[in-house]
Amino acid sequence: MEKLISYPISIIYSLCFFLALVIFHPIQWFCFTVFGYKAHKNSVDLLQLTLMRCAHLLGTRFTFNNPHHIDGDQPLIIVANHQSLHDIYPITWYMRKHHPKFISKIELGKGIPSVSYNLRHGGAALIDRKNPRQSLPALMKFGEYIEANKRSAVIFPEGTRSKDGTPKPFQTKGLEILLKKIPSALVVPITINNSWKMLKYGKFPMGLGTHITFTVHKPLKVSTFVNKEKLLNSIESTIINNINN
């Protein structure tokens, strides 16, 4: 019954979601071209809030649990499990004061209103996963950018999304590069629960009444870990142990 009811609601949601991307594309262009980075970032932040409001049409709720005070004048490496595209815009909104920048597939850098423009102009890293000669230098340059500008790198070490919430083993090469290139960073582990339920029927229709939670764990200062393998293991176990399937 829920799936049947979801069809008309999902149509309305999809139209609103796509309309938001289309409307904010020229707004982003104008802000970036005329006023620069700060105005562009503000437009991107407002887009994320709009996308969350679109998700409310499906009965989706977002809870972001962050009991930690994290200063905004230092670079961060935000590490999270990955369950759906609905992980991305809430992190961007709730962590907005830290200027989160994502590592994304190079294919997403073109063809998607708003999203592609922001990836190309907002400081993200666009990588070709099949081409280490492109991806490794891109990650290094990205890490240097985050370190120099005191912004936040967001990485999903699982690589691909979990379709049922079950965590996949972390692929740590990219994270290792970030730890090396952003030595003054705080690592902020985040566990995401239930966002996969938005896509439990596939791409269409959408799941209804999903409560997506984000749990921010204790930040870890990179410079205090001489043994980076120990840090990597701590990040992975902290995130995975808090996933509730």
Summary of the structure (lengths in Angstrom):
residues: 245
radius of gyration: 17.7
end to end distance: 22.5
largest distance: 54.5
contacts: 770
relative contact order: 0.17
helix: 51%
strand: 16%
